[in-house]
Amino acid sequence: MSTKKHDVPEELLSGLLANYKKPEDLIGENGLLKQLTKLLVERALDAELTEHLGHERNEAVANPAGNTRNGKSRKTL
């Protein structure tokens, strides 16, 4: 096995490509590439938000203003 940091295990690739029949299954409207891209972007954005706010999702925070993760707050304009 290679020592690359982002090496994808062969078993994972085999599992993902098990139902591959034609190119549209990979790059089509609901293809594997689109699904993987969506999951990757969501995971990256969640990690970025966690880093920015300084706490995990649903973690108790010592903040008297209340919920700090969903963007709701009392504001007067």
C-alpha positions in Angstrom: 0.0 0.0 0.0 1.2 3.5 -0.9 2.1 6.0 1.8 0.2 8.8 0.1 -2.0 10.8 2.6 -5.2 10.6 0.4 -4.9 7.1 -1.0 -8.4 5.6 -1.6 -8.6 1.9 -0.6 -9.2 -0.5 -3.4 -12.1 -2.0 -1.5 -13.9 1.3 -1.3 -13.5 1.9 -5.1 -14.8 -1.5 -5.9 -17.8 -1.0 -3.7 -18.6 2.4 -5.3 -18.2 1.1 -8.8 -20.1 -2.1 -8.3 -23.2 -0.9 -10.0 -21.4 0.9 -12.8 -22.9 0.0 -16.2 -22.4 3.0 -18.4 -20.7 6.5 -18.3 -23.9 8.2 -17.2 -23.7 6.2 -14.0 -20.6 8.1 -13.1 -21.0 11.5 -14.7 -24.7 11.8 -15.4 -27.4 13.9 -13.6 -27.4 11.6 -10.5 -24.1 10.0 -11.1 -21.5 8.9 -8.6 -19.3 11.9 -9.3 -22.0 14.4 -8.5 -23.0 12.6 -5.3 -19.4 12.4 -4.1 -18.8 16.0 -4.9 -21.9 17.0 -2.9 -20.9 15.0 0.1 -17.3 16.3 0.0 -18.4 19.9 -0.2 -20.9 19.5 2.6 -18.3 17.8 4.8 -15.7 20.6 4.1 -18.2 23.4 4.8 -19.3 21.7 8.0 -15.7 21.4 9.1 -15.0 25.1 8.2 -18.1 26.2 10.2 -17.0 24.2 13.2 -13.5 25.7 13.0 -14.9 29.2 12.6 -17.3 28.9 15.5 -15.0 27.0 17.7 -17.3 24.1 18.6 -19.0 21.0 17.1 -22.6 20.8 15.9 -25.0 20.3 18.8 -22.3 20.9 21.4 -23.3 23.0 24.4 -21.8 26.5 24.3 -21.5 28.9 27.2 -23.2 31.7 25.3 -26.0 33.7 27.0 -27.4 34.7 23.6 -28.6 31.2 22.9 -28.1 29.2 19.7 -25.0 30.3 17.8 -25.0 27.7 15.1 -28.2 28.2 13.1 -27.9 31.9 12.5 -31.0 32.9 14.5 -30.6 35.8 16.8 -32.6 38.8 18.0 -31.8 41.8 15.9 -33.3 45.2 15.6 -32.7 47.3 12.5 
